[in-house]
């Protein structure tokens, strides 16, 4: 990873570390606003999610970091003043990715599919600590997006029909995934899967690398368990074939 990839982090690092404290009011503020679309009522803010684990065997893709993940990421930068950029940013990913109840649900489903066994782990929770070298966590839209002041959920407006959002899919996410060596890609939920399938349709991503059918792990997703059970057998087979060919 080159310094150029961390340009935004270097731009914002000192500002984050000079905050009196990390709170919603201090980070969802004009000084961290990257861009906005007043007509669509969208705002995109900076958060330090630039780290790319080029050795990853698995990529887990969410929609966009929410406010909780944003706060956690800022807190990590705020606390780790003496570490270099790469160490801080890798720690941000470990601490913040799918943080909270979402991570518990994610790990539960991944363990039920036996992903940890294919990776030689006792549980996929290890991907967020001692086995973090095996995973790359990311989002279709790298930075936190707010719609009408609330976490953007991926539906309204449609990310593939909204220029301010679509460019993150077709430019930023593509550039990120192209740095990796054919890992298994796990889109979290139908909205993320739609964006990933768009890249497949554009001949940018190999469809054989995609684990389709995995539900979004949010506790607010009331259909999570039903969707998981419906897609479980196909996902189990995909994992078997992917990791057999990987050996």
C-alpha positions as CSV (number, residue, x, y, z in Angstrom):
1,X,0.0,0.0,0.0
2,X,1.5,3.3,-1.0
3,X,1.4,6.6,0.8
4,X,-0.8,8.0,-2.1
5,X,-3.6,5.6,-1.0
6,X,-3.5,7.2,2.4
7,X,-3.7,10.8,1.1
8,X,-7.0,11.5,2.8
9,X,-5.9,10.0,6.0
10,X,-2.9,12.2,6.1
11,X,-5.2,15.1,5.3
12,X,-7.5,14.4,8.2
13,X,-5.3,12.7,10.8
14,X,-4.2,15.7,12.7
15,X,-7.7,17.2,12.7
16,X,-9.1,14.0,14.2
17,X,-6.4,13.8,16.8
18,X,-6.9,17.5,17.8
19,X,-10.6,17.0,18.5
20,X,-11.5,17.7,22.2
21,X,-13.3,14.4,22.1
22,X,-15.0,12.0,19.6
23,X,-18.7,12.5,19.5
24,X,-21.4,12.6,16.8
25,X,-21.4,16.4,16.8
26,X,-17.6,16.6,16.5
27,X,-17.3,14.2,13.5
28,X,-20.5,14.6,11.6
29,X,-19.4,18.2,10.9
30,X,-18.5,20.5,8.1
31,X,-14.7,19.9,8.5
32,X,-15.1,16.2,7.6
33,X,-17.8,16.6,4.9
34,X,-16.4,15.2,1.6
35,X,-19.4,15.9,-0.7
36,X,-23.1,16.4,-0.7
37,X,-26.1,16.2,-3.0
38,X,-28.7,18.7,-1.7
39,X,-31.3,17.5,-4.2
40,X,-31.0,13.9,-3.1
41,X,-30.4,15.0,0.5
42,X,-27.2,13.0,0.7
43,X,-24.0,13.7,2.6
44,X,-20.7,11.8,2.6
45,X,-18.2,12.2,5.4
46,X,-14.6,11.1,5.8
47,X,-13.8,8.1,8.0
48,X,-10.4,6.3,8.0
49,X,-11.3,3.1,6.1
50,X,-8.6,3.2,3.5
51,X,-6.6,0.1,4.6
52,X,-6.5,-2.7,2.1
53,X,-5.3,-6.1,3.1
54,X,-3.9,-7.4,-0.2
55,X,-3.3,-10.9,1.2
56,X,-6.9,-11.5,2.1
57,X,-8.5,-14.8,1.3
58,X,-12.0,-13.5,2.0
59,X,-13.6,-10.1,1.4
60,X,-16.7,-9.1,3.4
61,X,-18.6,-6.2,1.7
62,X,-21.2,-4.0,3.5
63,X,-23.2,-1.1,2.2
64,X,-21.4,1.9,3.9
65,X,-20.0,2.5,7.4
66,X,-22.8,3.7,9.8
67,X,-22.5,6.3,12.5
68,X,-21.4,3.7,15.1
69,X,-18.6,2.4,12.9
70,X,-17.6,6.0,12.0
71,X,-17.4,6.9,15.7
72,X,-15.3,3.8,16.5
73,X,-12.9,4.5,13.6
74,X,-12.3,8.1,14.8
75,X,-11.8,6.9,18.4
76,X,-9.1,4.5,17.2
77,X,-7.3,7.3,15.4
78,X,-7.8,9.6,18.3
79,X,-6.2,7.1,20.7
80,X,-3.4,5.8,18.5
81,X,-1.4,9.0,18.1
82,X,2.1,7.4,18.1
83,X,1.5,4.6,15.5
84,X,2.2,4.9,11.8
85,X,-0.5,5.3,9.2
86,X,-0.7,1.6,8.2
87,X,-0.9,0.3,11.7
88,X,-3.6,2.8,12.7
89,X,-5.7,2.1,9.6
90,X,-5.4,-1.7,10.0
91,X,-6.5,-1.3,13.6
92,X,-9.4,0.9,12.5
93,X,-10.7,-2.0,10.3
94,X,-10.3,-4.6,13.2
95,X,-12.1,-2.3,15.7
96,X,-14.8,-0.8,13.5
97,X,-15.8,-3.3,10.8
98,X,-19.4,-4.4,11.4
99,X,-18.9,-3.5,15.0
100,X,-21.6,-4.2,17.6
101,X,-24.5,-6.7,17.4
102,X,-24.0,-6.9,13.6
103,X,-20.6,-8.5,14.0
104,X,-22.1,-11.2,16.4
105,X,-24.8,-12.0,13.8
106,X,-22.2,-12.1,11.0
107,X,-19.9,-14.4,12.9
108,X,-22.8,-16.7,13.8
109,X,-23.8,-17.1,10.2
110,X,-20.3,-17.5,8.8
111,X,-19.5,-20.1,11.5
112,X,-22.7,-22.0,10.6
113,X,-21.4,-22.2,7.0
114,X,-18.1,-23.5,8.3
115,X,-16.0,-20.7,6.8
116,X,-13.7,-20.8,9.8
117,X,-12.9,-24.5,9.0
118,X,-11.9,-23.7,5.5
119,X,-9.6,-21.0,6.9
120,X,-8.2,-23.2,9.6
121,X,-9.7,-21.2,12.4
122,X,-11.8,-22.1,15.5
123,X,-14.3,-19.4,14.7
124,X,-14.6,-16.5,12.2
125,X,-14.5,-14.1,15.2
126,X,-10.7,-14.6,14.8
127,X,-10.9,-12.7,11.5
128,X,-11.4,-9.5,13.6
129,X,-8.4,-10.1,15.8
130,X,-5.5,-12.6,15.5
131,X,-6.5,-13.9,12.0
132,X,-7.2,-10.4,10.5
133,X,-4.6,-11.1,7.8
134,X,-7.0,-13.5,6.2
135,X,-9.8,-11.0,5.6
136,X,-10.4,-7.6,4.0
137,X,-13.5,-5.8,5.1
138,X,-14.9,-3.0,3.0
139,X,-18.1,-1.3,1.8
140,X,-19.7,-0.6,-1.5
141,X,-19.4,3.0,-0.6
142,X,-16.2,3.5,1.3
143,X,-17.1,6.4,3.5
144,X,-20.2,7.0,5.8
145,X,-23.2,8.2,3.8
146,X,-26.2,9.9,5.5
147,X,-29.6,10.4,3.8
148,X,-31.8,13.0,5.4
149,X,-29.4,13.0,8.3
150,X,-29.7,9.2,9.0
151,X,-27.5,6.2,8.0
152,X,-28.0,5.4,4.3
153,X,-29.6,2.0,4.0
154,X,-28.7,1.3,0.3
155,X,-32.2,1.6,-1.1
156,X,-33.3,5.3,-1.3
157,X,-31.9,6.7,-3.4
158,X,-30.7,3.8,-5.6
159,X,-26.9,3.8,-5.4
160,X,-26.6,2.6,-9.0
161,X,-28.8,5.4,-10.3
162,X,-27.2,8.2,-8.2
163,X,-24.0,9.6,-9.5
164,X,-22.5,10.7,-6.2
165,X,-22.9,7.1,-5.0
166,X,-22.4,5.1,-8.1
167,X,-18.8,6.3,-8.7
168,X,-17.8,4.6,-5.4
169,X,-19.0,1.3,-6.8
170,X,-17.5,1.7,-10.3
171,X,-14.3,3.4,-9.3
172,X,-13.3,3.1,-5.6
173,X,-14.6,-0.4,-4.9
174,X,-13.2,-1.7,-8.2
175,X,-9.8,-0.2,-7.6
176,X,-9.8,-1.8,-4.2
177,X,-10.8,-5.3,-5.3
178,X,-8.3,-5.3,-8.1
179,X,-5.5,-5.1,-5.6
180,X,-6.5,-8.5,-4.2
181,X,-5.6,-12.0,-5.4
182,X,-9.0,-13.6,-6.2
183,X,-10.4,-13.9,-2.7
184,X,-13.9,-15.1,-2.0
185,X,-16.3,-12.1,-2.0
186,X,-19.2,-12.1,0.5
187,X,-21.7,-9.3,-0.2
188,X,-23.9,-8.7,2.8
189,X,-27.5,-8.5,1.8
190,X,-29.4,-8.0,-1.5
191,X,-28.5,-4.3,-1.9
192,X,-24.7,-5.0,-1.8
193,X,-25.2,-8.1,-3.9
194,X,-27.0,-6.0,-6.5
195,X,-24.0,-3.7,-6.7
196,X,-21.5,-6.6,-6.9
197,X,-23.6,-8.2,-9.6
198,X,-23.5,-5.0,-11.6
199,X,-19.7,-5.3,-11.6
200,X,-20.1,-8.9,-12.7
201,X,-22.4,-7.8,-15.5
202,X,-19.8,-5.3,-16.6
203,X,-17.2,-8.1,-16.8
204,X,-15.2,-6.5,-14.0
205,X,-15.6,-9.2,-11.4
206,X,-15.5,-13.0,-11.8
207,X,-18.9,-14.5,-10.8
208,X,-17.3,-17.6,-9.5
209,X,-15.7,-15.6,-6.7
210,X,-19.1,-14.3,-5.3
211,X,-20.9,-16.0,-2.4
212,X,-24.5,-15.2,-3.3
213,X,-27.5,-15.3,-1.0
214,X,-25.8,-14.1,2.3
215,X,-28.2,-11.9,4.2
216,X,-27.3,-8.5,5.8
217,X,-26.4,-9.3,9.4
218,X,-28.2,-6.2,10.9
219,X,-30.4,-6.9,13.8
220,X,-33.1,-4.8,12.0
221,X,-33.2,-7.4,9.2
222,X,-36.1,-9.4,10.3
223,X,-35.9,-11.7,7.3
224,X,-32.2,-12.6,8.0
225,X,-32.7,-16.1,9.4
226,X,-35.3,-17.1,6.7
227,X,-33.1,-15.8,3.9
228,X,-30.0,-17.6,5.4
229,X,-31.8,-20.9,5.6
230,X,-33.1,-20.6,2.0
231,X,-29.6,-20.0,0.6
232,X,-27.6,-22.1,3.0
233,X,-27.1,-25.2,0.9
234,X,-26.0,-23.2,-2.2
235,X,-23.6,-21.2,0.0
236,X,-22.2,-24.4,1.6
237,X,-21.5,-25.8,-1.9
238,X,-19.9,-22.5,-3.1
239,X,-17.5,-22.5,-0.1
240,X,-16.6,-26.2,-0.8
241,X,-15.8,-25.6,-4.4
242,X,-14.0,-22.3,-3.9
243,X,-11.6,-23.5,-1.2
244,X,-11.0,-26.8,-3.0
245,X,-9.9,-24.9,-6.1
246,X,-7.9,-22.6,-3.9
247,X,-5.8,-25.5,-2.5
